[in-house]
Amino acid sequence: MYLLRRLTEEFYLFLRPMLFYFTRKDPEKAHDLLVNASKFLRKTSLDNLLLRYSHDKKNPQIEISNAAGFNKNGEIHPQFLRYLGFDRVVVGTVTAESWSGNPRPRIKRYVKKESLVNWMGLPGEGVDRVAENLSAHGSHEVPLTINLASTPGKTGNYLLKDLEKTITILKYLPYIDRFELNISCPNIADKNYYLIDLKDIIKCANENKSSQELYIKISPNLGISEIENICEACMEFGARGVTISNTTELIYSYGGTSGNELYSSSLETQKLFYNFLTKNNLDLDIIACGGINSLERLAERKKYGANKIQVYTPLIFKGPKLLRELKIA
Ligand SMILES: Cc1cc2nc3c(=O)[nH]c(=O)nc-3n(C[C@H](O)[C@H](O)[C@H](O)COP(=O)(O)O)c2cc1C
């Protein structure tokens, strides 16, 4: 069983140059291939055979989930992602209405830098479709987080109503025990969230959810006053913590950068956040996200308060081997 996992990991690394070559004009096609492969492997139970491995239970484990954007509409079966190595699955960003996002291609791959730039613009099939997809998966072993935002274009009360709709439809579905509010998408034109008080957004989510924990996903380019405001809003309206971070728009002018090149800014924001929490004796969780591609980086993120991590871009470059190696931390 374990041997097959190792072979699958090596096979991915062997396949990767061809995969990157044939999808170089539209890297999103590689993701489409993954979605289709996951469906086939789940249907035939081959995912169990090819991907499963035993976790080392002796070591204290840090929760690892995929980051948002990897399973936008919940189309990848959570059990497949469990076999791949995730302890939790993040679905979304989910919006109340369907939204096409920007025209393709909308991702660029920088292979040597092990980074991606995306200007997706929050495409999604809308909450009704996501609910159908998740219900169709049936039973599995994985807790789910819903990452959500309002449909681009909504402002003021319409924005809050939009969030309310998404939460109301999803809150009673099984396995969903966490909501993550995406207030940091760098590539939507109107940047709704800067027009409305963060407190109103957190309050709205808190009042409409059921027993789920609430997290806020933030940008990697924040100053200390913004961090103070976020902490204050989280404490006042019952958010459990923050995910640090989304992509950064400060490296390439045309989109949000993820992966290796994001690591340092994401870490610096985490340090600011952690120092603020420690200084003020505040109890908020930190989920670290952004360029975590090695055990050393995982250890660094843990040192500055992270007790959970999320991974997306490093998985594309390192393959499933990365998830197994991070488990040994
Ligand atoms: C193609 C792509 C699409 C993404 N879509 C979303 C999204 O819909 N919502 C969100 O909150 N973050 C989204 N992200 C950001 C990731 O969730 C994550 O915060 C970021 O990529 C940093 O982590 P990484 O370096 O492990 O990729 C997306 C990232 C990529 C590369």
The ligand as a MOL file (V3000), in Angstrom:
LIG
                    3D

  0  0  0     0  0            999 V3000
M  V30 BEGIN CTAB
M  V30 COUNTS 31 33 0 0 0
M  V30 BEGIN ATOM
M  V30 1 C -5.5480 29.5960 -8.8180 0
M  V30 2 C -5.8240 30.1070 -7.4330 0
M  V30 3 C -7.1320 30.3940 -7.0750 0
M  V30 4 C -7.4080 30.8790 -5.7960 0
M  V30 5 N -8.7100 31.1250 -5.4440 0
M  V30 6 C -8.9710 31.5520 -4.1760 0
M  V30 7 C -10.3080 31.7450 -3.7700 0
M  V30 8 O -11.2610 31.5170 -4.5170 0
M  V30 9 N -10.5140 32.2030 -2.5020 0
M  V30 10 C -9.4890 32.4510 -1.6070 0
M  V30 11 O -9.7380 32.8330 -0.4660 0
M  V30 12 N -8.2120 32.2410 -1.9840 0
M  V30 13 C -7.9380 31.7900 -3.2230 0
M  V30 14 N -6.6430 31.5690 -3.5940 0
M  V30 15 C -5.5550 31.8570 -2.6320 0
M  V30 16 C -5.1610 30.5880 -1.8690 0
M  V30 17 O -6.2300 30.1010 -1.1230 0
M  V30 18 C -3.9850 30.8680 -0.9160 0
M  V30 19 O -4.3670 31.8260 0.0180 0
M  V30 20 C -2.7570 31.3580 -1.6650 0
M  V30 21 O -2.6080 30.6940 -2.8850 0
M  V30 22 C -1.4890 31.1700 -0.8300 0
M  V30 23 O -1.2430 29.8250 -0.5420 0
M  V30 24 P -0.2290 28.8970 -1.4140 0
M  V30 25 O 1.0520 29.6390 -1.5390 0
M  V30 26 O -0.1370 27.6270 -0.6280 0
M  V30 27 O -0.8780 28.7220 -2.7370 0
M  V30 28 C -6.3540 31.0880 -4.8680 0
M  V30 29 C -5.0390 30.7810 -5.2360 0
M  V30 30 C -4.7710 30.2940 -6.5050 0
M  V30 31 C -3.3480 29.9730 -6.8710 0
M  V30 END ATOM
M  V30 BEGIN BOND
M  V30 1 1 1 2
M  V30 2 1 2 3
M  V30 3 2 2 30
M  V30 4 2 3 4
M  V30 5 1 4 5
M  V30 6 1 4 28
M  V30 7 2 5 6
M  V30 8 1 6 7
M  V30 9 1 6 13
M  V30 10 2 7 8
M  V30 11 1 7 9
M  V30 12 1 9 10
M  V30 13 2 10 11
M  V30 14 1 10 12
M  V30 15 2 12 13
M  V30 16 1 13 14
M  V30 17 1 14 15
M  V30 18 1 14 28
M  V30 19 1 15 16
M  V30 20 1 16 17
M  V30 21 1 16 18
M  V30 22 1 18 19
M  V30 23 1 18 20
M  V30 24 1 20 21
M  V30 25 1 20 22
M  V30 26 1 22 23
M  V30 27 1 23 24
M  V30 28 2 24 25
M  V30 29 1 24 26
M  V30 30 1 24 27
M  V30 31 2 28 29
M  V30 32 1 29 30
M  V30 33 1 30 31
M  V30 END BOND
M  V30 END CTAB
M  END
